Amino acid sequence: MKSFDESLHVSFFRNAQFFAADLFYESFGHPFPVPRESAGLSIATPAGDWWQEVAFYKWSEQHIEAVGFCNWIRYENCYLCGGMCVRANFYRRLSREQWAACRERGGIAQIMLETAFATITDCRAWFGYCGDRKAYIVDIRAGYQPTRHRYLIVKWNEELSEPDQRALEDRIAQIGPF
């Protein structure tokens, strides 16, 4: 049996619908967020500004499954993180050893966040909009910090003055949930 780290692979796509549409629907009961100019946010969201992250788990040589998904939309030299989800029954299906290794790394969501922070670095900050308590705990563990706007969290990638940070947070907060 392969180790947890050997079995997990995280990839980025411009459009991950083929791989993650069922996972997204299972998690949210909504159709997959296909990258497009008008994605329902208060800002333009050109398809070229999207990265969609998928965590794959290789159960065997014949069975590879998408077990995690996250959207990253570039806006104003930042990335907006949304739609993070992990397959509901994934953890229960891991062996005891694989579960322990996954838990030690913080779980699929934390692994995906850390991978994104190391991969999509052409930004001043990564923003999240989080109202779920369990997700918030993971987000904070991964390095996000609260802002003065309810549900809006940020992880800074560049040194900015406090007034510049607050001004950027205010502009991102005006977008609303993402």
Contacts in CASP RR format, 6 or more apart in sequence:
PFRMAT RR
TARGET T0000
AUTHOR 0000-0000-0000
METHOD contacts of the structure
MODEL  1
MKSFDESLHVSFFRNAQFFAADLFYESFGHPFPVPRESAGLSIATPAGDW
WQEVAFYKWSEQHIEAVGFCNWIRYENCYLCGGMCVRANFYRRLSREQWA
ACRERGGIAQIMLETAFATITDCRAWFGYCGDRKAYIVDIRAGYQPTRHR
YLIVKWNEELSEPDQRALEDRIAQIGPF
1 95 0 8 1.000
2 58 0 8 1.000
3 97 0 8 1.000
3 98 0 8 1.000
3 101 0 8 1.000
4 94 0 8 1.000
4 97 0 8 1.000
4 98 0 8 1.000
4 101 0 8 1.000
4 102 0 8 1.000
4 105 0 8 1.000
5 101 0 8 1.000
6 58 0 8 1.000
7 57 0 8 1.000
7 58 0 8 1.000
7 59 0 8 1.000
7 98 0 8 1.000
8 55 0 8 1.000
8 56 0 8 1.000
8 57 0 8 1.000
8 58 0 8 1.000
8 102 0 8 1.000
8 108 0 8 1.000
8 111 0 8 1.000
9 55 0 8 1.000
9 56 0 8 1.000
9 58 0 8 1.000
10 53 0 8 1.000
10 54 0 8 1.000
10 55 0 8 1.000
10 56 0 8 1.000
10 111 0 8 1.000
10 112 0 8 1.000
10 115 0 8 1.000
11 53 0 8 1.000
11 54 0 8 1.000
11 56 0 8 1.000
12 51 0 8 1.000
12 52 0 8 1.000
12 53 0 8 1.000
12 54 0 8 1.000
12 72 0 8 1.000
12 116 0 8 1.000
12 119 0 8 1.000
12 120 0 8 1.000
13 19 0 8 1.000
13 51 0 8 1.000
13 52 0 8 1.000
13 53 0 8 1.000
13 54 0 8 1.000
14 35 0 8 1.000
14 47 0 8 1.000
14 48 0 8 1.000
14 50 0 8 1.000
14 51 0 8 1.000
14 52 0 8 1.000
15 34 0 8 1.000
15 35 0 8 1.000
15 47 0 8 1.000
15 50 0 8 1.000
15 52 0 8 1.000
16 52 0 8 1.000
16 53 0 8 1.000
16 54 0 8 1.000
16 69 0 8 1.000
17 32 0 8 1.000
17 34 0 8 1.000
19 54 0 8 1.000
19 56 0 8 1.000
19 66 0 8 1.000
20 32 0 8 1.000
20 52 0 8 1.000
20 54 0 8 1.000
20 66 0 8 1.000
20 68 0 8 1.000
20 69 0 8 1.000
21 31 0 8 1.000
21 32 0 8 1.000
22 66 0 8 1.000
23 66 0 8 1.000
23 67 0 8 1.000
23 68 0 8 1.000
23 69 0 8 1.000
23 85 0 8 1.000
23 87 0 8 1.000
24 30 0 8 1.000
24 31 0 8 1.000
24 32 0 8 1.000
24 33 0 8 1.000
24 69 0 8 1.000
24 83 0 8 1.000
24 85 0 8 1.000
25 31 0 8 1.000
25 32 0 8 1.000
26 85 0 8 1.000
26 87 0 8 1.000
26 88 0 8 1.000
27 69 0 8 1.000
27 83 0 8 1.000
27 85 0 8 1.000
27 86 0 8 1.000
27 87 0 8 1.000
27 88 0 8 1.000
28 83 0 8 1.000
28 85 0 8 1.000
33 39 0 8 1.000
33 71 0 8 1.000
33 83 0 8 1.000
35 45 0 8 1.000
35 47 0 8 1.000
35 48 0 8 1.000
35 49 0 8 1.000
35 50 0 8 1.000
35 52 0 8 1.000
36 45 0 8 1.000
36 47 0 8 1.000
37 44 0 8 1.000
37 45 0 8 1.000
37 46 0 8 1.000
37 47 0 8 1.000
38 44 0 8 1.000
38 45 0 8 1.000
39 45 0 8 1.000
39 73 0 8 1.000
41 73 0 8 1.000
41 175 0 8 1.000
41 176 0 8 1.000
41 178 0 8 1.000
42 174 0 8 1.000
42 175 0 8 1.000
42 176 0 8 1.000
43 75 0 8 1.000
43 175 0 8 1.000
45 73 0 8 1.000
45 75 0 8 1.000
49 73 0 8 1.000
49 74 0 8 1.000
49 75 0 8 1.000
50 71 0 8 1.000
50 72 0 8 1.000
50 73 0 8 1.000
50 74 0 8 1.000
51 71 0 8 1.000
51 72 0 8 1.000
51 73 0 8 1.000
51 74 0 8 1.000
51 79 0 8 1.000
51 116 0 8 1.000
51 120 0 8 1.000
52 69 0 8 1.000
52 70 0 8 1.000
52 71 0 8 1.000
52 72 0 8 1.000
53 69 0 8 1.000
53 70 0 8 1.000
53 71 0 8 1.000
53 72 0 8 1.000
53 112 0 8 1.000
53 115 0 8 1.000
53 116 0 8 1.000
54 66 0 8 1.000
54 68 0 8 1.000
54 69 0 8 1.000
55 66 0 8 1.000
55 67 0 8 1.000
55 68 0 8 1.000
55 69 0 8 1.000
55 86 0 8 1.000
55 108 0 8 1.000
55 111 0 8 1.000
55 112 0 8 1.000
56 64 0 8 1.000
56 65 0 8 1.000
56 66 0 8 1.000
56 67 0 8 1.000
57 64 0 8 1.000
57 65 0 8 1.000
57 67 0 8 1.000
57 90 0 8 1.000
58 64 0 8 1.000
59 65 0 8 1.000
59 93 0 8 1.000
65 87 0 8 1.000
66 87 0 8 1.000
67 86 0 8 1.000
67 87 0 8 1.000
67 90 0 8 1.000
67 108 0 8 1.000
68 84 0 8 1.000
68 85 0 8 1.000
68 86 0 8 1.000
68 87 0 8 1.000
68 90 0 8 1.000
68 108 0 8 1.000
68 109 0 8 1.000
68 112 0 8 1.000
69 83 0 8 1.000
69 84 0 8 1.000
69 85 0 8 1.000
70 81 0 8 1.000
70 82 0 8 1.000
70 83 0 8 1.000
70 84 0 8 1.000
70 85 0 8 1.000
70 109 0 8 1.000
70 112 0 8 1.000
70 113 0 8 1.000
70 116 0 8 1.000
71 80 0 8 1.000
71 81 0 8 1.000
71 82 0 8 1.000
71 83 0 8 1.000
71 84 0 8 1.000
72 79 0 8 1.000
72 80 0 8 1.000
72 81 0 8 1.000
72 82 0 8 1.000
72 116 0 8 1.000
72 120 0 8 1.000
72 126 0 8 1.000
73 79 0 8 1.000
73 80 0 8 1.000
73 82 0 8 1.000
73 178 0 8 1.000
74 80 0 8 1.000
74 122 0 8 1.000
74 123 0 8 1.000
75 172 0 8 1.000
75 175 0 8 1.000
76 168 0 8 1.000
76 171 0 8 1.000
76 172 0 8 1.000
77 123 0 8 1.000
77 124 0 8 1.000
78 123 0 8 1.000
78 124 0 8 1.000
78 125 0 8 1.000
78 126 0 8 1.000
78 127 0 8 1.000
78 168 0 8 1.000
78 172 0 8 1.000
79 116 0 8 1.000
79 120 0 8 1.000
79 123 0 8 1.000
79 125 0 8 1.000
79 126 0 8 1.000
79 127 0 8 1.000
80 127 0 8 1.000
80 128 0 8 1.000
80 129 0 8 1.000
80 172 0 8 1.000
80 175 0 8 1.000
80 178 0 8 1.000
81 113 0 8 1.000
81 116 0 8 1.000
81 126 0 8 1.000
81 127 0 8 1.000
81 128 0 8 1.000
82 128 0 8 1.000
82 129 0 8 1.000
82 178 0 8 1.000
84 109 0 8 1.000
84 112 0 8 1.000
84 113 0 8 1.000
84 135 0 8 1.000
86 107 0 8 1.000
86 108 0 8 1.000
86 109 0 8 1.000
90 108 0 8 1.000
91 99 0 8 1.000
91 102 0 8 1.000
94 102 0 8 1.000
102 108 0 8 1.000
102 111 0 8 1.000
105 111 0 8 1.000
106 138 0 8 1.000
106 141 0 8 1.000
107 138 0 8 1.000
109 135 0 8 1.000
109 138 0 8 1.000
109 142 0 8 1.000
110 138 0 8 1.000
110 141 0 8 1.000
110 142 0 8 1.000
113 138 0 8 1.000
113 139 0 8 1.000
113 142 0 8 1.000
113 143 0 8 1.000
113 144 0 8 1.000
114 142 0 8 1.000
116 126 0 8 1.000
117 126 0 8 1.000
117 142 0 8 1.000
117 143 0 8 1.000
117 155 0 8 1.000
117 157 0 8 1.000
120 126 0 8 1.000
121 157 0 8 1.000
123 157 0 8 1.000
123 158 0 8 1.000
124 156 0 8 1.000
124 157 0 8 1.000
124 158 0 8 1.000
124 160 0 8 1.000
124 168 0 8 1.000
125 154 0 8 1.000
125 155 0 8 1.000
125 156 0 8 1.000
125 157 0 8 1.000
125 158 0 8 1.000
125 168 0 8 1.000
126 144 0 8 1.000
126 154 0 8 1.000
126 155 0 8 1.000
126 157 0 8 1.000
127 152 0 8 1.000
127 153 0 8 1.000
127 154 0 8 1.000
127 172 0 8 1.000
127 178 0 8 1.000
128 139 0 8 1.000
128 144 0 8 1.000
128 152 0 8 1.000
128 153 0 8 1.000
128 154 0 8 1.000
128 178 0 8 1.000
129 151 0 8 1.000
129 152 0 8 1.000
129 153 0 8 1.000
129 176 0 8 1.000
129 177 0 8 1.000
129 178 0 8 1.000
130 136 0 8 1.000
130 139 0 8 1.000
130 144 0 8 1.000
130 151 0 8 1.000
130 153 0 8 1.000
131 151 0 8 1.000
136 153 0 8 1.000
139 153 0 8 1.000
140 146 0 8 1.000
140 153 0 8 1.000
142 155 0 8 1.000
143 155 0 8 1.000
144 153 0 8 1.000
144 154 0 8 1.000
144 155 0 8 1.000
145 153 0 8 1.000
145 154 0 8 1.000
145 155 0 8 1.000
146 152 0 8 1.000
146 153 0 8 1.000
147 153 0 8 1.000
147 154 0 8 1.000
147 169 0 8 1.000
147 173 0 8 1.000
148 166 0 8 1.000
148 169 0 8 1.000
149 169 0 8 1.000
149 170 0 8 1.000
149 173 0 8 1.000
151 177 0 8 1.000
152 169 0 8 1.000
152 172 0 8 1.000
152 173 0 8 1.000
154 165 0 8 1.000
154 169 0 8 1.000
154 172 0 8 1.000
156 165 0 8 1.000
160 168 0 8 1.000
END
